[in-house]
């Protein structure tokens, strides 16, 4: 059986946490708040972030050699999402989850 390193397990955990935060917040908090929370570029970015986080976690779980590429992209999108959530405001959980995931993914991609 494939042994997942502690670093990779940590990155998988951060990705799944960020996925949960972005997807959950977009579908509840943002939709309910309306206004700038559902502005297309912000909302799409949250969906893209959730999707790439889930994909990166899956690639690491399946031990794909491509996980470095998905993690690199994930780090980039997470940073962008964190900035967008900061600008929109009242989304600190998401901002923090994105930043932690970006940091973890950058290490994985290195």
N, C-alpha and C positions, 0 to 999 in steps of 0.2 A: 504493500500500500504506500502511496505517495505521502511523504511526511512534509507537512507545511511548517516552514520556519516560523519562529515567534514573530519576526518582523513582518512576514507576509500575513500571518494571522491577524496581527494588529492592523495592517492596512485593509484587510478584508472587513474587519470590524468597523473601521472608520468609514469605509465606503458604504457599508450597509446602514450605518447610523445617518450618514449624510443623505443617502437615498430616502430614508424614512423621514428625515427632517424636511427636505425639499419637497418631496411628493406630498407628504401629509400637510405641510403648511400651505402649499399652493392650493390644494383641494379644499381646505377648510378656511384657515385664516385669510388668505388672499381673496378667495371667491366671496367670502362673507364681507370683507372690508370694501371691496370694489375700488373704484378710482385708480390711483397709480399702482395699486397692488395687482390689478388685472390688465395693466398696460401691456400690449402684446409683446414687446421686446423683453420685458421683465418676466412675464409669465412663461414665455417660450424658453428663456434661459433657465428658469427653475425646472422646467420639464426636461430640458437637455441635461442639466446637472444630475437630476434624479436618474435619468436613463444611463448616462456614462458611468455613474457610480455603481449602478447595478451591474452593468456590463463588465466593468473592471473587476468587481468582486467575483463575477462568474469566471472570467478569464483566469484569475489567480486560483480559484477553486478547481478548475479543470486542468491546472498546470500547463496552460498554453504559453509557449515561448513569446507570444504576442502581448502578454500582459504588460511588458515594459512600454509598449506603444499606447495601450489603452490607459495605463496609469499616467503617462506623460500628458495625454490629452485631458484626462480627468482632472489633473492638478490645475491645468490652464482654465478649464471651464469652472471649476470650483472657485478659483480666485475671482473670476469674472462675476460669478453668481454672488459671492460674498460682497463684492463692491456694489452690485445692483441692489441687494437686500439692505445694505447699509444706507444707500441713497433713499430708498423707499421708506425706511425707518420702521421701528417697532417689530423687528425681525431678528433680534439678537441671537436666538437659538440657532437659526439657520446660518447666520454669519459665522458663528463659532464652529458649527459642524462642518461648514465648507472650508474654513481655514485649516482645521485639524486634518481633514481629508486631503487637502492640497499638499500639506506638509508631508503626510505619510506617503502619498502617491509619488511625490518628487523623489523621496528616498528609494522607493521601489523601482522607479524608472531609471535611476542612476546606474 
